Structures are given as C-alpha cells and as structure tokens.
Amino acid sequence: MLGTLDEDQRLGQLLMVGFDTNAALESLDDEVEEDHVGNVIYLGGWEGADKVTRTSEHLQGLVSDSATGGVGLLLAADQEGGEVHQLRGDGFTRPPSAREQARMSSGDLAKAATGWAEELAAAGVNVNLAPVTDTVPEELGRGNEPIGKYRRQYGSDPETVETASTAFIEGMLAGGVEPTVKHFPGIGRIRNNTDFSSTGITDDETTRDDPYLAPFAAGVEAGAGLVMVGSATYTEIDPDVPAMFSSTIVTDVLRGDLGFDGVVITDDLNAEAVASTPPAERAVKVVAAGGDIALTGDASVAADMLAALKEEAAADEEFAEKVDASVERVLALKDRMGLLPCSEDRIIP
C-alpha cells in the first residue's frame, strides 16, 4: 500500500488536523482533497450524535484515489469522561470521571467502555484519545494543572492507574474504537499545563525505569494502537527538548524499552510549550524523533507543515526513510481498522 501512494499522499498520513464544532461542514475539504491530510480530530464540544455522524460521513466521503490514495481517515475525539468529553448530547453517554471509573471493577469498566466505544463508532469516530495513563502523586493532587486539577487521573499510584486504564483500553477495542495511551512519559508530576504555559512544565523525577511508566507499558501490552507523547521536558531522560521532539524518549524509551511498534501521535502542536519552534518545524521534529502523526488543532498550518516535511525528506535521505517508516506504521494501524482499500474488513466504501 505504501508504494501506491504518491509523496504528498504519504506525507498527508502524518498529520491530524482539528475540526471545530462551529466550523462549516466543508471547512476541511481543501485540507483533505488538496493537501491530502489523512486524519481529523473533533474539537470544541460537539452536540448530538446526528451532527457528528453527518460530519464523519462527509469527511470519509472525501476519501478518493486522488485525495488520500483511497485510504480512510482516522477520526478522533477526546472522550475520557468527567470534564473531558468532546462529544455530548443525544446519542452519547457521558462517561464518569477517571476517579469514578477506577472505583468500578475491571469487568464492569471494560463493559461500560465497550458501550461508550459503540456510541463513538456509530457516529463514525474510530479513535478515542483516551485513556489518561498519567499518575498524579497524591501530594501534588489538584496542583497538577493538566490532569489533577480536572480529576482526569485514575489514581495517585501506578497500580490503580494501570488496572483501570487497561480495562478502559480493552473495552474500547471490543467496541470497535482504537484507544490512545497518553501523555507519555507522563505529565502527572508537572505543575502547569503545557497547552498554556512554557514554564512549570519540567519533570525532574521521571526516569527511564520509573514505576510511573508501568501504566503505559500495560497499555501497549493491552493492544492500544496509539500512544500520545506530550510536550513536557524530562531532565532525567532528555533535558534538552520536549518529549515529542526527543528521539531518546520516543525511539529509545517508548519504542525500545516498552517495545511499542504502533503509531506515536503528539499532543497538540499548538501548545505554548512548543511555541518557540515555528509550526512547520514542529512537524519535522516529531518525525525526526520517531513520531508518526503530528496533531495540530489549527488546520491552517497543515500546508506549511507538509511543505516542511517534503523539503526535509528531499534534503535528508535518513529523514526520508523515517517518513516512510512512519507512514507504514500509520497504514498498518489503518489496515487493522479496515481503512485501506485492501483491508480484509474494509469499512470505507
């Protein structure tokens, strides 16, 4: 399949762009049809399954030989539960918070997650950017802006997080939706939110063999097809760059130590944590580190990101090989999801 796509179509598989709930139905048509973008995330709080279904059908209807080489789109949403549920209203159950989910038995949580996944799948959403597998230490608690403040963590010890997040993953897979383990290697020990701050986002504790990595390892073992890498910095692993730009974290730790051979997706590249890097360069740094899908909530930067990826691939043979490896991982995931023209259980007509 890799060989059937032209260069622009291959590069488009490495981007996921945001679709705001207030945008027009056709607002991403050019990005998919002209720029060949292969993946979309729903943002802004979508009301009602009918609206989401209509949008999903429209987006997948843009798939063609000329646009994406016939490859279907990943359509993603943050549907964790509690305060974070981008899809709501008729047709969607609001999952309880992670803390409440953790009080359920593994069997009950997996069964509930299967039901939530079936609702997403019925609306055309095939990727859930959940569960959160970050551990927030009890002494930090709500002082942790990105996770603890909103009670997004399953617990304050990695054992609790591992048990609950694994059940959630198993339920999502059973319901036909790909789960995403996030935010590797963990943002539970920082104070500020990487989306809005460039300070207070350094973790001075987490190491390559840290117990807090266990829930991520368990998620990989449970079969999660995607792992999201965050934009915090980890002085004990790689003090020089944010995690999503670090080959030590992405390639050596996640792929090497944890053995993950699936799709590595970034947290939002519009984050303040990486604002000092020009948008186009952010995508290049992601792939250079061993990442696969650069997620940007701002679709307007897609063309510049794709141009930068293309220019770097033309100038650097090693980078071009990384591009192909990333595209192959994305296509492998999409094949198991039935999104390729040659997939055994093709779901995109």
C-alpha positions, 0 to 999 in steps of 0.5 A: 500500500505504501508504494501506491501512494504518491509523496504528498499522499504519504506525507498527508498520513502524518498529520491530524488536523482539528475540526471545530464544532462551529466550523462549516461542514466543508471547512476541511475539504481543501485540507483533505482533497488538496493537501491530502491530510489523512486524519481529523480530530473533533474539537470544541464540544460537539452536540448530538450524535446526528451532527457528528455522524453527518460530519464523519460521513462527509469527511470519509466521503472525501476519501478518493484515489486522488485525495488520500490514495483511497485510504480512510481517515482516522477520526478522533475525539477526546472522550475520557469522561468527567470534564473531558468529553468532546462529544455530548448530547443525544446519542452519547453517554457521558462517561464518569470521571477517571476517579469514578471509573477506577472505583468500578471493577475491571469487568464492569469498566471494560463493559461500560467502555465497550458501550461508550466505544459503540456510541463513538463508532456509530457516529463514525469516530474510530479513535478515542484519545483516551485513556489518561495513563498519567499518575498524579502523586497524591501530594501534588493532587489538584496542583497538577494543572493538566490532569489533577486539577480536572480529576482526569487521573485514575489514581495517585499510584501506578497500580490503580492507574494501570488496572483501570486504564487497561480495562478502559483500553480493552473495552474500547477495542471490543467496541470497535474504537482504537484507544490512545495511551497518553501523555507519555512519559507522563505529565502527572508530576508537572505543575502547569499545563503545557497547552498554556504555559512554557514554564512549570512544565519540567519533570525532574523525577521521571526516569527511564525505569520509573514505576510511573511508566508501568501504566503505559507499558500495560497499555501497549501490552493491552493492544492500544494502537496509539500512544500520545507523547506530550510536550513536557521536558524530562531532565532525567531522560532528555533535558534538552527538548520536549518529549515529542521532539526527543528521539531518546524518549520516543525511539529509545524509551517508548519504542525500545524499552516498552517495545511499542511498534504502533503509531506515536501521535503528539499532543497538540502542536499548538501548545505554548510549550512548543511555541518557540519552534515555528509550526512547520518545524514542529512537524519535522521534529516529531518525525525526526524523533520517531513520531508518526502523526503530528496533531495540530488543532489549527488546520491552517498550518497543515500546508506549511507543515507538509511543505516542511516535511517534503523539503526535509525528506528531499534534503535528508535521505535518513529523514526520508526513510523515517517518513516512510517508516512512519507512514507504514506504521500509520497504514498498518494501524489503518489496515487493522481498522479496515481503512485501506482499500485492501483491508480484509474488513474494509469499512470505507466504501 
